[in-house]
Amino acid sequence: MTVRYRWGAALLSVCLFAAVACGDEGPDHGEYALVAEPGDYDEGPNRVRGTLVESLRLGERVIFADRIDPELTEGNGGGPVVGVRGVDDLLSGAQRAALEPFDVLAGFGAIGGNGLDDNESKNKFLSITVLSLPGEAEATSAAQAMAAADFAATPDNAPIALPEYPAALTHWRPGVPTVGSWSVWKNLVVRIFAKIVEPNSDQLADLLTRTYRAQLAELETFTPTAAAEVPGLKLDPDSLLPRVVKTDDYWPDRWNFTVFGPHSFALLNEQPSARLRELETNRVDAIAVSYNKFLYRTADSATAEAFAEVERQRMLSTRYDETSGVADLSGVSCFRATRPAPESVPARRFACLVRHAQFVVLIHGNQEIETRRQAVAQYALLGGTW
């Protein structure tokens, strides 16, 4: 997540913040405001926003791969898969092309693996994607179109029957240990793509059957949003995003400006199940993402303090050393990367953890002074005083 600093606060806004007296601004917060600026991102109907919200609702129901195979503990990517131009992730080019005539309302997918991506002979993974369409008829047609396009991509493809799910459209390439399958539940399409070690159709069929059994059970209590109501969905009903220090425009975005539930957020982590356990243990019920910042809402100040220590230990175990914090702000801890992370595009050289009340905020940055200034402003935005 690229960080751009485009917003300066007037001195008046500083004086209006009760904790800061004019002429004595306390710790250095640069031009970052100490009072929240409400946004209009949830005002009026917006299909882009609604698609993102419904996709994240689906993400709360996508199962973890290690429920099916205990070895699949590694997160290999995923997230909301529907952008402004339709489905643009996880599915193959042929499948995305097949979906172009359809009005895909939302979608979320995740891939779980065994961490052996560089060893083809031992690598295993399970990819699950759930797509929402306006109705069951459209979902059925979309599933058929994707399955047909994928089947035609390779002349050696052959069908596989799933007795427990006879309507599922499934095929594999004999001699290759992968399988693709599509099934419909109400107005949702469940697409599964999996790889095992040995090319065995019975083992692949068993894997799919167990996956459908768990995934469809997870959807049993899910109520899809009707197509006409999707544009009215709210991204941030509890106004968490304005509690995060502002560094860029307020605009719904699946990676840079959104609010996750704990399940969908954990799916995007390197160890999804372990991450979800941390979030649940510390009663984190929402994660607001605003560019280079992650706000975690916990149950109360005690759980926030416990979760802040979890995050601190996470930082120390992943390429960071702790540095001095911010003077007079006991709720702020800061860190410096011990070595570069060339695979990471977002800002990651410096970081600060900010804790106050029921909130914990993790701030990343590539400039130490700006990261610390954001931390100071963040502390004030959460209601902290000095």
Helices and strands as residue ranges (DSSP letters): H 11-16, H 47-59, G 65-67, E 74-80, E 82-83, E 86-87, H 93-99, E 106-113, E 125-132, H 136-152, E 158-159, E 169-172, E 178-185, E 188-195, H 201-219, G 227-232, G 241-243, E 257-260, H 262-267, H 272-281, E 286-290, E 293-297, H 301-316, E 320-323, E 332-337, E 350-356, E 359-365, H 368-381
